[in-house]
Amino acid sequence: MNSKRKEAAVFIQEKLNVEPTVGLILGSGLGVLAEEIENPTVISYKDIPHFPESTVSGHKGQLVIGQLEGRQVIAMQGRFHYYEGYDMKQVTFPVRVMKELGVETLFVTNAAGGINESFEAGNLMIITDHINNMGDNPLMGANDDELGARFPDMSEAYDRALIQHAVKSAERLSMPVKKGVYVGNTGPAYETAAEVRMLRTLGGDAVGMSTVPEVTVANHAGIRVLGISCISNMAAGILDQPLTHDEVIETTAQVREDFLGFVKDLLKTLPA
């Protein structure tokens, strides 16, 4: 895996004249942020050695590298999911490559179902912690000490200083942003109403099918993380209506301006 990571990183570096320090993983319907990047270098996943390819609607499947609000960034327009048939190491491979490229801070975004009944579709939620309900972990197997410790600390999986930074940004923008715990499930089926009740009992505020693997590997690699969920719908059993991916894309489109303004302000005011 080391040689694959280095080969992918070298391929990307050869196309750049900057060193990105901030990584952005853009979830379903949220890839529009990458279109704001100035002087972009765009690289399709299918061209990068050893990269998987996105197969989900709403994920363009490309890297966009350039400048955003004065920061050198590398953005993933679309991520990889466990439910697509990729293993956990493939799902998290881009995070390893970002580390190789010099990324120190990672913004992870996703579309999620609201479990907390005080939430509503269209809310943005700062992730304060997560619950791994996927039954797997990307750090399984032999550990490479070059990448990180055998038993990484996850007590601050989402960087506290970045959470406070996000709270202050939301206040500055007069944006009513929520905070909460994200539950990662495998998918691709949405949860049953009984499962949602269980996850609420466990302490979950939102549920989705991503993020947990990438955040785990970022912590292992010493990258600080900020997570943001777009509550795209209320989870099963809360409202009497079926759940669809079309609804997810529709809701993320509706909060587009809030999402763009929030992340751009976070970058512009990001402490060194």
JOKASUL-V280233 format. One record per residue. PSI is psi in whole degrees, -180 to 180 (* if undefined). NEAR is the number of other ideal C-beta (glycine too) atoms within 8 Angstrom. Layout:
BEGIN
<<PSI,NEAR> <PSI,NEAR>>
END
This chain:
BEGIN
<<-33,8> <-47,7> <-37,6> <-43,10> <-47,13> <-38,9> <-43,10> <-43,15> <-43,11> <-42,8> <-43,10> <-45,14> <-37,8> <-18,6> <0,8> <155,10> <16,2> <163,8> <109,7> <137,14> <-15,10> <126,15> <146,15> <121,14> <115,14> <119,13> <-170,13> <122,14> <-2,14> <3,13> <-11,12> <-27,10> <-35,15> <-24,13> <-11,7> <-9,9> <132,13> <150,7> <53,6> <144,9> <122,10> <127,8> <121,11> <140,8> <-38,13> <-16,7> <-14,5> <128,12> <130,7> <2,8> <139,11> <-179,10> <142,7> <139,11> <6,5> <138,9> <137,6> <0,11> <110,12> <-33,8> <51,10> <156,10> <140,13> <119,13> <133,17> <-150,12> <135,11> <118,13> <42,8> <3,6> <144,10> <116,11> <156,15> <120,14> <136,15> <112,11> <83,12> <140,13> <-177,13> <146,10> <149,12> <-38,13> <-13,8> <-7,9> <-2,3> <149,10> <171,6> <-33,12> <-34,9> <-41,9> <-38,15> <0,13> <-43,16> <-31,12> <-40,15> <-42,13> <-40,13> <-43,13> <-43,13> <-31,10> <-9,12> <10,8> <133,13> <-25,7> <137,13> <125,17> <120,14> <124,14> <156,15> <164,15> <133,13> <157,13> <137,16> <126,16> <-41,15> <121,10> <-6,7> <-8,3> <165,14> <158,7> <133,9> <-14,8> <149,12> <139,15> <125,17> <124,15> <122,16> <-22,8> <172,8> <164,14> <122,13> <104,8> <28,8> <-12,11> <18,4> <166,8> <133,9> <-10,11> <5,9> <148,6> <-173,5> <138,3> <138,9> <110,8> <-21,7> <-28,4> <-34,9> <176,10> <152,8> <-42,5> <81,4> <144,10> <130,7> <18,7> <-19,4> <57,7> <-35,10> <117,14> <124,9> <-40,7> <-38,8> <-35,12> <-46,13> <-38,8> <-42,13> <-39,14> <-45,11> <-38,8> <-45,12> <-41,13> <-41,8> <-35,7> <1,9> <44,4> <123,10> <72,5> <141,12> <168,12> <147,8> <179,14> <131,12> <132,20> <128,14> <116,15> <164,10> <-35,9> <-168,9> <-8,6> <142,4> <161,7> <154,12> <164,7> <-38,8> <-39,7> <-38,9> <-41,16> <-40,9> <-46,8> <-34,15> <-42,10> <-35,6> <-14,8> <12,7> <145,13> <-24,12> <155,18> <142,14> <-171,15> <28,10> <-159,11> <-51,14> <-47,12> <-45,15> <-41,16> <-37,15> <-46,16> <-37,13> <-43,14> <-42,14> <-35,11> <-2,11> <22,6> <131,14> <146,10> <138,15> <131,17> <138,15> <126,16> <139,15> <118,19> <100,18> <-18,13> <163,11> <140,11> <168,14> <139,11> <-13,8> <-47,9> <147,4> <73,2> <151,4> <160,3> <137,9> <155,6> <-30,8> <-39,6> <-39,10> <-50,14> <-41,12> <-44,8> <-43,16> <-32,16> <-36,8> <-32,7> <12,11> <-50,9> <-41,6> <-45,9> <-48,16> <-47,11> <-40,10> <-52,16> <-38,13> <-39,12> <-39,12> <-43,13> <-45,13> <-35,8> <11,8> <125,10> <149,5> <*,2>>
END
